[in-house]
Structures are given as C-alpha cells and as structure tokens.
Amino acid sequence: KLVINIAQTLRLRAIAEGVETAAQFNLVRQQGCNEIQGYYFSKPLSAEDFRTYALKSAISGTLGHTPRQ
C-alpha cells in the first residue's frame, strides 16, 4: 500500500506486476492500484497472439478484465 500511496501522492500510476491469483488481484485492486498485469490475465504473448487476444477481448468488451482460463 505504501508504494501505491507514494505513486498517488506524486500523481503517478501504480502498476502491480506478477498478479497470479484472484486473491492477489482483489488485494491490489482494493488498495487502489491503477494497472494490474500478470499470469492471472495471460501468459506472455507474441505480438501476433496479443493482437488476436486484444481483438477478441475488444469485441467481447473484456479487454483487461478477464482472467485467463
């Protein structure tokens, strides 16, 4: 929470990296983190695989909001 508070005080965006579980996701979200990334959402993707993922997610309205299956 301290790092998130410092970022907010400096008017910066806080990014949580390495989020792998729903519990971690909920915790950093509740703490006010602006951006969250990690295996909870997706494994690392090639540029082409990311393009496909992003297009599919944009069409369904879930980009950045859907944990990977």
Secondary structure by P-SEA (a helix, b strand, c coil): caaaaaaaaacbbbbbcccccaaaaaaaaaacccccccccccccccaaaaaaaaaaaaaaccccccccc
